[in-house]
Amino acid sequence: MIRTGTGALRRLLAAPPRAAIFLGSGAWLLWLSWLRPLTLPDEGRYGGVAWEMLSHGSHLLPTLNGMPFFHKPPLYYWLAEAAYSVFGPSVWAARLPSWLAAWGVAMALYFFLRRWRGEATAVIGLLALLTQPFFFGGAQFANLDTLVAGLIGMTILSGAAAVMRAGAGQRYHALSVLTGLLAALGVLAKGLIGVVLPGAVLVLWIVLRRRWRGLAVLLWPPVIVVFLAVALPWFWAMQQRFPDFLHYFFIYQQLDRFADTGFNNVQPFWFYVPLVLGLALPWTLWLGGCLRKAFWANPAAVRTAPTAEADAGADASAAGNADPASAADVRWLMLCWLGVIVVFFSIPASKLVGYIQPVLPAVAALVAEVIAAGLGRADAPSGRRTRALGLTLSGAAVLCVVANVLAAHYAKPNNVAIGRQARAEFRPGDTLIAMRFYPYDLPMVLHSAKPAWVVDDWDRPGIAKRDNWRKELYDAGMFDPASMRQLLISEAEMRRRMCAAPDGQGFWIWADPGDSFGKYAMLRDEAPRYKAPRGSLWYMEAGDAFRRQHCGGTPTGG
């Protein structure tokens, strides 16, 4: 069985079926995306914003509970809107933008390595990327990290290919323009890092490899025109409507979050090094080969073909690119890619696991270089090295599946179940009320297009300084004070409005079981209509019975 598997792997490295490479990669990244329940807050927040944009028909303006939400630019929301339009609003559809970006950068890495390092290296690099548990999980998570990581990776690979083609005297202009387009999409995905990070990687690589013409290739005027034409219009439109937008987005949300220590998730400088090594296991076990001097001294001296005994019908391109400059260029590009991004995200005190995803294609490519170099050596039996590769691949694939199953089993509770139960009863005119917490996922699951009343002490000092859900809503409300007054209310104001509502007006009140229901006068003697570990829903309807029970001396009109 092992011998048969080793032979199949060698044939795959020598002459992989093109359709299997393309379609199989996408199917692998997608096939378990339905398994894990929606995760709060990230998936509920970003998926919910996209639902609001679609349901309100406000395709330019991202809104959180009906108020302008400018924490991030709109590309993810646009893609999720498109997915909802085709497949309906669901957790699975909310994850499609991340899957698309992951699939895109995986294919970009494969074609880049195939062109410059040969078929074997390309296949190994693709497999090493697809079966990194971190990458596999990110492709099935609805947030912006995988989207921007994929675009950063595609920008780097496209830009490097353009520079290398120009150096080889080949046509490069289309790739240069594509680089500008991808960088612009990166900015629309998550802001300045979409252009700053790939730009820093490519410039450092150009300087170290002395490919000075590459600067002209990447700064060719049509590239700049395409970048500005794609990236700028949305920012300009938002600034026209909201005069404080540019300062809030670029200074506060981008630069201040990078430099300040007042945000969540403070971690030490070295946080990302063990994180990357651990979350890309078992592939990172091969990276020791990068520490050998010979790996950097003469990369072209090592063949990248799978073995000398490859099938006679193998594609000749599997022998790889024997050009010493190209071989060194690829390895140094990946080293610059890895180094720039790890250092960049290590500088700020606030660190999240997902931020480091852009390094994963570089890790996979370096692993592929080490493995392909070993397979091409003649000083040891090739079968043993191929078996080691097969075991790594099998172990990595199993880890991906096991991690996904465990994540599904130990997932934190959400509001999807009670939302689906209540959806049949929830009417378009009903009002959703959230008590001292905002249930990001509930409006989308209910298919509610009407913003919720969020009840809390919104006059509490310091509410705008703690990086949490209250601050997100508070910041959004500062761009629309009228909506803020209507939607962010006190418990007394909620009671006044409910008592003044016309007969038949329905109210769905959500509260967290972790909070004491007894302190809410209206809920004290009421049983919830639907219960769940994460939150429960009460239904109340305005009318004489409601007023007699709950309103007392509260006015019933006006």
N, C-alpha and C positions, 0 to 999 in steps of 0.2 A: 504493500500500500504506500509506504514512504517512497520507495523507488519510483512508483507510478506517479505520485504527486510531484516528485522532483523533476521528472521528465516533462510533465505538463507545465511546470513553472518555467523550465528552460525554454520550451517552445513559445510560451507567452512572452518571454523577454525578447526572443529572437524575432517573432513575427506576430504581434498581437492583432486580432481582428479589430478593424477601425470602429465598426458599429458597436461592438461589445465595449470598447474603451469609452466611447461617448455615452451611449445609453446606459450601460452598466454603472458608470460613475454616478450619473444622476439618480438612477433607481436605488443604488446603495445608500446615498445620502438621504433619500426621501422615505424609505420603506418603513421606518419606525417613528416617523414624525407624528403619528396619531396616538402613540402609546402613552406618552407622559401627559398628565393633566396640566392645564394652564397654571403657570407660576406667577404668583404675585410678589412684588408689585410690577416688575418690568413688563411681562407679557400682557398683563391687564391694562397697564398704562398705555403702551404704544399701540396695542391692538385696539384699545378703546378710542384713542384719539383718531385713528384711521376710520373707525366706525362713525364717529361724530361728523367727520368731514364728508363722508359719503351720505349719511342720512340727512344732513343739513344742506347738502349741495354746495358746501363751502370748500372748494377744492384747493384754493390757495392758502387759506388761513387755517393752521392747525389749532384746534380748540380742545381744552380739557374742561369738561363739565360746562361747555358753552362759553368759555372765556379763552382769549388768545394764549396759546401755550408755545413759548419760544425757547424752551430748553434745547431743542434740536431742530435742524432744518427738515424739509418736508419729504425727502426722497423715499424713506421707508413708508411713510403714510400714503404716498401716491401708489406705490407698488402694492401695499396691503389693500387699498381701496379697489385697485384693479382685481385683485384676487377675490375680494368680497363680492364684487360685481359678477364674477363668473361662477364662483363656488358658494356664495352666501357667506354671511359673517360667522366665522367659526375659529376655533383655536388652530386647526390645521391650516386654514387659509392665511391666518395671521403669520404663520411661520414660513410661508412660501418665499418672501423676499430674502430671508437668510439662506434658505436652500438655494435659491437662484444665484446668490453671490458666491456661496461656497462652491457650487458646481462650476461657475464661471472661472474662478481663480484656479480650481483644480485642472480644468481643461487648458487654461493659459499656461500653467506650469508644464503640463505635459508637452504641449506643442513647442514651447520655448526650449525645453531640454532636448526634445527630439531633433529640433533644428540645429542646435549648437553642441549637443553632447551625445546624440545617438539614441537609437530606439530603446536599448536596454536601460540606460540611465533614465530615460523619460518614463518608462513603465514603472521602474522601481520608485522614482520620485512621486509618481501619481499614487501608487499603492501606499507609500509611506504617508502621504498626506491624507488620503481618504480614510485610513484606518488609525489615525491618531484619535484617541478618545475625545480629546479637547475639540478638535476640528469637527468630528462627527457629531458631537453634542451641540456645538455652536450652530451647525447647519439646521438644527431642529429646534431653535430657540428664537422666539419672536422679540428681538430687540435690535439695536442699531450696531452692535459691536461686530457681528459677522458681516453685515452689509458693508460697513466702511473698511473692514479688514480685507474683504474680497476685492473691493475697488482699489485700495492701496496696493495690494499685490498685483492686480492686473495693470495698474499704472506703471509700476516698477518694471514688470516684465515687458510691457509694450515699449516703454522708453528705452530699456536696455537693448531690445531687439533692433529698434530704429538706429541706435548708436552703432551697434555692431554691424548692421547691414551697410550703414554709411561708410564705416571703416573698411569694409570688404569691397567697396565700390558697387554695391547693389542698391536697388531702389528702396527708399525708406520713407518717402513723404507721407504715404497713407498711415504708416505706423506712428509717425510723429503727430499727425492730426488726431489719431486715435488716443494717443497718450494725453493730449490736451482735453479731449472729451471725457476720458475716464477720470482725470484729475478734477474736472468740474463736477462730475457726478459724485466724487468723493467728498467735495465741499458741500454739496447738497445732501449728502448722507449724514455728515457729522461735523461740518465746519472746517476750520483751517487745517486740521491734521490731514484732511484728504489731499491737500497739495503740498503741505510743508514736509510731511514724512517721506513720501516718494521723492520729492525734490531733493531733500537732504541725502537720501540714500544714493540717488543717481549722481549728484554732484560730487559726493565723497568718492564714489567709485570712479568717476571720470578723472578726478584729480589723481587718485592713487595709481590708476592704470595709464595715465597720461594720454587719454583719448580726448584731446582738447577740442576736436571737431564736434564732439558730442554736445557741447554747450550750444553751438549753433543749430544742431539738429533739433534739440529740445526747445530752443527759444526762437525757432523759425516763426516769422510773423503770423502765418495762418494758424499755427498752434495756439498762439496767444489770443487771436481773434475768436477761435472756437471755444477756448476756455472761458473767456469773458462773456461770450454770447450765451453760453449755457448756464454759467454759475451766477451771473449778476442779476438777471431780471427779477427773480424771486426776492432777493434781498432789497432791491430798489423798491419793489412794490410794497413790501412790508414797512420800509422806512417812510414811504409816502403816507401810509395810513396811520403809522404809530411813530411819532417823532423820536421816541426814546429807544426804538428797537435796536439800532446798530450798537449803541452803547451797551445795552443789556446783553445782546447776543455775543458780541465780540469781546468786550471788555470784561463784563461780569461773568458770563457763562463760559467763556473760553480762556481768557488770560488770567482772571482772578482764580478760577478753579485750578489752573495749573500752578499758580504761584502761592496761593494761600494755604493755611493749615486748618481752616475753620470748617472744612467739609468732612463728610463721613469717611470711614475706611482708611484711617491713617495707618501706614505700614512702613517698615524700615526700607532703606535704600535697596538692599539686596533681595527684596521680596520676590521679584520676578524670575531670578535665576533658578532657584530650586523649583519654582512653580512650572516653568516651561519644561525643565528636565523631567518632572514627575508626570505632567499631564500629557506629554507626548510619548510616554512609555508604550511599548518596549523599544520603539525605534531609537530613542536617544541613547540606548546602550551601545549603538554603533558609532556614536560621535567621537569616541576615543581615537578613532582613526584620523580625525582632523588634527590631532595634536602631534602627529608624526611630521617631522621636517620634510620628508620626501613627498608628502601629500601636497605641499605648497611649492616645493622646489621645482618639480618637473612633472606637472599633471598630465601633459600630453604623452609622456613616456608609458603611461598605463593605458592599455586598451580598455574600452568600455563595452566590448562584445561580451555576451554571456559566458561563453566558453569556446575553446578551440574546437570542441567536438559538437558544436551546434549543428542542427540538421542542415543538410546540404541545401534545402530549399529556403533557408532563412533569408530574410530581407537583408540586403547588403548594407542598408543604412544602420543596422544594429551595431556595426563596427564602430559607430560614433564618429565624431569630428576630430580628426587628428591634428588640426591646426593648433600649435602650442599657445598662440595668443588667445584664441577662443576658449580653449580649455581653462586657462588661467583666469580669463575674464569672468567666466561663469562662477568659478569658486570664489573669487574676490567679490563679485557682486553679492553672493549669498552671505558672505562674511560681513560686508558693509550693511546689508539689509538687517541681519540679526543684531549687529552691534548698535546701529543707530536707533532702532526701535526700542531695544531693551534699555539703553541709556536714557532715551527721551522719556519713557514712561516711569523710569526709576527716580527721576528728579523730583516730581511733585510728591508731597506727603500723602495725598489721597490716592489710593491705588485700588482698583477693582480687577478681579480675575480676568474679565472679558477684554480689558484694554489691550492685553498683550497678544491677542489673536493674530495681528498682522505678521508676527514672526514665523508662524507655522509653515508656510510654504518654503521659507528659507531653510528651516530645520529639515524639512523633507528632502530638499534638493541636496543639502550637504550629506545627509544620510545616503542618498542615492549615489553620490559621487564616491563615498567610501565603499559601499557595497559593490558597485560596478567595477571599481578599481580592483577589489579583491577577487571578483569573478574573472577578471582578465589576467590575473597573475598566473605564471606557469610554475611557481615554486611549491605548490601544494595541490592536493587533489581537488578538482573543481566541485565534485559531488558533495563534499563536506560543507563547502561554503554555500552551495545552493540549498542544502538541507537547512542550514542555519537561517538563511533568508526565509525559507518556507515556514519554519517554526516561528520566526518573528512575525511574519504576516498572519499566520493562523492565530497566534496569541493576541495580536493587536485587534483582529476582527472580533475575537471572543470578548476581549475587554470592552470594545465598543458596545456590543449587545448587552453584556452584563451590566455595564454602567447605566445604560438606558433603562433597563428593567429595574435596577435598584432605584434610580431616580424616580421612576413611575411609582414604585411601591412606597417610597418614603416621601412622596410629594406632600407639601403643606396643603391644608384645605383651601379651597377657593369657593366662589359663589355660583359656579356653573350649574350645579345640580338644582339648587333652589330656584335659580333664574329660569331654568327650563320648566320646572314645575309650575312656576307662577306665570309663565309667558302666555298660556292659554287664557288666563283671567285678566291679564294686564291690558288695559284699554289705552288707546292713544292719548286721551286727555288726562289719564291718571298722573299723579305726582309722586315721584320717588323721593323719599327723605332718608338721609344717611346721618346716623347719630355718632358724632365724635370720631368718625373715620370715613374715608372715601373708598367705597368698594369699586375699584377701577373696572373690574370685569362685568359688574352687574348690568349697567345700561346696555351694553352690547348684547348680552345674553337675553335680556328682556326685549330687545329690539326697540328700546325707548329712544326716541329722537328728542325728548324734552329733558333739559338739564335738571339735575337733582337739587333739592335744598340740602345743604350740608350744615348740620347743626353743631356748633362748638362755641367756645368763648373766643371770638375773633378779635376782641379788643385786648387780649392778653399781651403784655409787654414781651418782646423778644420773639414773637411768632415768626417774624421774617428772617430770623438768624439761624434757626435749626433746620438742617437739611433733611426735610421729610415731606410727607404728603401735604401737610398744612402749608408749608412754604411754597410748594408747587402751585396750589390753588391760590394762595395769597399773591404770589408773583403774577399769575395769570390775571387775577382780578385787578391789579394795578394798571393794566392796559385797557381795562373796560370797567371803570368804577360803577357804572349803572348796573351792569350784570352782577358785579361783586356784591352790591347792596341787596340785590334780589335773591342771590343764590347762597351766599355765605351768611348765615343768620344765627341768632341765639335761640335757645329753647323757648324763651318767652315769646319771641317773634313767631316761631313756628306755631305755638299754641294759639296766638292771636289770629294768625292767618287761617288755620284750620277751623277755628270757631266762626270765622267770618265767611267761610266758603259757602257757595250755593249748595242746595240739597242735591245729593247724588254725586258730588265730587269725591273721587276715590283717592286715597292716600296709602301708599305702601311704605312702611317704615322699616328700614334695615338697621339692625344693631348687632354689635359683636357680642357673643356670649361671654367673652373674656371681660366685658364691661358689666357692671352691675345694673341689671334692668330695673331694680327697685328704685334707683334714684331718678328714673324717668316717670313722672306722675302718670302720663298717659299709658304707659306699658305695664304699670305695676300689677294690675288685676286682669290683664289681657293675655290670652294664650296666642302664641305666634301661629300664623297660617302655615308657614313652612319653616322647618328647622334644619340646620346643618352645623357642623363643628365650627365653620368659619364665620357664619352669620345667620341670623334668623329674620324672617319677614313677617310683619304684622300688617293686616289690611284693616283700614278704617274708612268709613264713608260718612260724609257730612250729612246731617239731618237732625231732626228733633231729638232722637234718642242719643245721638253722639253729643249734642250740646248739653242735654240734661246730665249726662254722665261726666263730661270732661270740661265744660266751659264755665260753669258757675257764674261768676260775675263778669266774665269776659264779654264784651260787646259782640253781637252776632251780625253786625252789618257794617259796611264802610271799610 
